């Protein structure tokens, strides 16, 4: 299993609206892609900023390619991301999952 990790930051007052937008765009597409094993969305509110960390789990590099295209290191953005995000990080990170969480955590 492979974890794909993306990070983005919005203004704190846009945090809830951005999460709703994520549900309609990237998270929906993750879940619809064969080989996706789920996604965790983490959010940290600090001062006037909200940082989002998305950890999506995938069966293989090939399944990530079905979502991200041939260059899997390049971050995938949607049209309204520029209206929310303070900057567009150009890349994501991938990690081999050596010790997966228990099945109950992954099912949620």
N, C-alpha and C positions, 0 to 999 in steps of 0.2 A: 504494500500500500504506500502511496505517496501523498504527502501533505503539500498543498500549494498555499502560500501565505502572501496576502496582500494587505497593505496598510494605506489608509487615507485619513485626512483630517478636514473637518468642517468647523464652522462657527458653532458654538454650543447651542445657540438659539435655533439652529437648523438641524440639530441632531435627530429629532424624531421624524422630521420630514425626509431627511436623507435615508433613514432606515426604511421608511415606507417605500421610497424610490428603489432602494436595493431589493426589496421584496418583489417589486414589479419587474425588475430588470435582471441584474446579475444572479441573484439567488434563484430566481425562477429558471434561468438558463442553466445554472449549475445542476439543479435538480432534474432538469429535462435531458441532461446529457448522459448517455450510456456510460457506465463505469464510475459515475459519481457516487460516493458512499456517504455523502452528507456534508454539511458545512456548519461550522460554529461561527457566530458573529459576536465579537467582543467589542464593548464600547467603554471608553474611559472619558469621563467629563472632568476637565481640569481648567479652572479659571474660565476663560471665554472660548475654549476650544473643545471639540469632541474628536477623539481619535478612535477610528474603527480598525479592527484587526479581523480579517476573514481568514479562517483556516478551513480549506476545503480538502476533503479526502477523496483519493482516486485510486482505482484499481491498477492503473498503468500510465506510463508516459503517453501511450497511444490514446487513451481515453481523455487525457488532458488536451491533446492535440485536437480532438473533436470539439472541445470547448474553445480553446485559445488560438487555434491555427498552428501552422508549422513552427513558428518561433514561440515556444511555450514560455520563454523567459520574459516576453513582453506583456505588460499589464493590459487587460481588456477594459476599455472604457465605453460608456454609453453617452448619447447626446447631451443629456442634462448634467452629467458629472461636472462639467466646467462651471455650472451655476452654483454647485454646492461645495466642491472641493477647493481647498486653499492652494493646493498644488497637485499636479498629476505625476505621481512617481512612475518612472518609465518601466520599471521591471518588478517582477515578483520573485519569491524564493521557493525552492522545492526541497523537501527533505524526505528521505526514506523513513517510514514509520517502523521502528524496531519493536516497540512495545505498545500496542494499541490499547486504548481505554477499554473498559469492560463493555459488553454488548448493550447494557442498559443505557449507558451514556451515549453511545453511538446512535441508538435508536431514537433519541429525543430530538 
